[in-house]
Amino acid sequence: MKKYFLTMAVLCLTAYAMAVDLPKQGFGLQIGFAQPILRLNSPSNPESAKDSLGNTVHLKGLKVGAVYDVSYVAGFGSTIGINYTFAASHTGWEKKNTSFSERNAYTYHEVELFVDWQYKFEVAKETYLMLYTGPSLQCGIAYSSRYEERNDLTDELTKNCATIHPYTSEEPNEQLRRLNITWGVGLGFQYKRYFLRGGYDFGLINPYNYKQFVDGNGNPIDHYTRGRLDQWQIKIGAYIWYK
């Protein structure tokens, strides 16, 4: 809970600083590629404190949003904004028997509020390289994991054989939090009103809703949950207002 309050305090302080009349400000739109990566341990692994985050889901999708950029002094500044991300993926087909194959398919929707502190190097007139870092507060709108089967003899695909919704599941070992906090680092390039930014966001909190896994009777076992929700991203955009 302290991490949520700290992130919100950072966002509020940055927004207040941006309300001051500053020399360079801009409002723009951006679009780009996102790859959320959900890394979880498993209740089936008996090494409670030592197990790796081997249950990994790599999602690929689209990120769109709006940004407000401001420079304070000598190249130092910040960017605050909001993004929406849609991502999906599926595993490869795996033979179940001589006639059927199976796979898992995933879809993910998320909104995020972020703040990046940045430093811009002017390498030519109205041309900048930048370094940035900062937190983001993410909220998962929907996430689903769907089991699918394929008849290899007829190529008939059967969807929705079994679908898990971790945000609303009643199974404790499957429940995930909607809220996530990340800390990102990245590089960027800006030419006049146009910019390109890319980096990696490290998840800071455990995505599981419970601290411990439970057995078949719903009793906690000596196996703690662990995980992260990370993200690769690269975005291009333009300032529609810049002064």
N, C-alpha and C positions, 0 to 999 in steps of 0.2 A: 504494500500500500504506500510506503514511503517513496518508492520509485515513481508511482503515479503522481503524487503530490509534487515531487521534485521536477518532473517533466512539465507539469502544468505551470509551475512557477517560472520555469525557463521560458515557456511560450508566452506567458503574460508579460514578463519583463521585456522580452524582445519586442512584442507588440507595442508596449508603452514607449520604448525607445524610438520605434519607427513613427510614432505620432509627432515627434519633434520635426521641425522644418530642417531637413538635411539637404546637403548639396546635390547628391545624386540618388534618384529614386526611380523605380520602374515597376510596372505591373505587366505580367505576361502570362501566356499559356504554354503548356508543354505536353508532349506526348512521347512515349518511348516503350522500351522493352523491360519487362520485369521477370525475375525468376525467384519466387519465394521458395525457400528450402526448409521443410519441416523435418527436424532431427529429434527422434524420440528413442528412449530405451524401451525394453519390452518386459511385460510381466512374466514371460516364459524363461527369461535369463536368470539363473539362480544367484549370480554374483552381484548382490544388491548394490554395493557402493562402487564396484569396479566395472560394471557393464558399460559398454560403449553405446553411443547413440546410433545403433545400426539400423533402426527402423526409419529409413529416410525416404521422403517424397519430394522430388524435384518437379515444381510446377513452372510452366512457361506461359506468359501472357502479355497483356497490354496495360500500360499505365498512362493515365491522363490527369491533368490537374492545372491549377492556377498558382502563380508565385508572385510574391512581392519582394523586390530586391532593393537594398539600401546600402550605400557606402557611408561610413562614418568619417574616417580620416586615414590618409596615407595608405590607401588600398584595403584597409580593414572594413568589413561590413558583414551583413547577414542577409539570409533569405528565409522567409517564412511562407508556408503554402499548404495546400491541401491536395491530395491525390486520391484517385479511385483506381483500383487494380482488379482486373479479371484475369485469372490464370486457370489452366487446365493441363492434364497430362494423363497418360495411361502406361501401364507396364506392357511388356511384350507378351504375346500369346504363349502360354505354356500348356503342353499336352497333358490332358487329364486322363484320357484313355485313347483307344484307337480311333474313336469317332468325334471326341469333343476336346476343345481347348478352352482355357480360361485366362482371364486377366482382370486387373483392377483399374478403374477409371476415376479420376478426381476432378472436381471443380472447386473454385475458390473465388470469393468476392470480398473485397476489403477497402476501407477508407482509412486515410492516415493524415495526421496533422504533424508537420515537421518544422524544425528550425535548424538551419545550417549557419555556422559562423565561418566566414571565408576571408581569404586574402587574395587580392588580384594583383598580378604582375602585368604592367603595361609593356608589351613587347614591340608594339608599333602603334601608330595613331589609331585610336578606337579599337585596338585589338588587345585582348587580355588572356593570360593563363591564370587559373585559379586553383587553390587548394581549399577544401572545406571539410568540416566535421560538425556533428551535432546530433541531437536526439530526435526521435519521432514517436508519436503515440498512435498505435494502429488499433483499429476495431474491425474484427471479422464480421461481415454481414451474413455470409453463408459459406459452409464448407461441407462437401459430401464425398464419400468414398463408395463407389458402386462396383459390385462384383458382376462380371459379364461372362457369358458362355457363348461359344461358337460351334456349330455343327460343321465339322470339317468335310463331311460328305456332301452337304447341300449349301455350305457357306451361309447358313441362316444364323443370324446374330440374335441372342436373347439378352436384353438389357434388364436392369432392375431386378436381377435375381435376388440380390440382397444389398440394401443401401444403408450406410451408416452416416448419421449427421452428428458429428462430435460435439457441436455446440448445444444440442438439445437431447442427446442420447441419455437414456436412463441407466446405462451400464457405466459404473464408476471408472472402470479401466479404459473406457473409450472417451470420456468427457474431456474436452479441451476448453480453455478460456477464450473468450472473445477478444479481450484486451491484451495487447503486447506492447512492450517498449523496446526500442532498438537504439543503438548508437552507430552512426554511419561515418565513413570516411570516403573521400573521393576527389577527383580531378575534374577540371572544367576548362572550356574555351569559349570566349565571347568575341564576336566581331560586330560592332555597332549594336544593333538591336537583337542579334541572333546569338544563341548560345547552345552549347553541348555540355552535358554533365553526366558523369557516370561514377559509380562507386559500389560499396558493399556495406550492408547494414547488419550488425551483429545483434542477435536477440539477447536480451538481458534477463528475462524471466522464464520460469518453467511453464511451458504451454499447458501442462496437465492441470486439471481442476482440483485434484487431490494430491497430497504429499506422498501417500503410500498406495500401492496396489492392494486389491482385495482378493480373497479367495472366492470359491463358488457360492459360499454362504453370505458373502458381503462383509466378511471380517477382515480388517487390515492385516497384511502379512509383512514380514521383515524384508521389504523390498521397496525402496523409495523411488518415486518417479523422477525422471530427469529429462531435459530436452531444451531445444532452442528453436525459434522461428527466425531464420536469417533471410537475407534478400540481396540478390544482385539487381542492379538497375542501370539503365542508360537512357537518357532523355534528350530530346532536341526541343527547342522552343524559340519564341520570339516575344519581345516586349511590345505590347500594343500601345503602351504609354510609357515614356522614358524622358527624364529631364535631368 
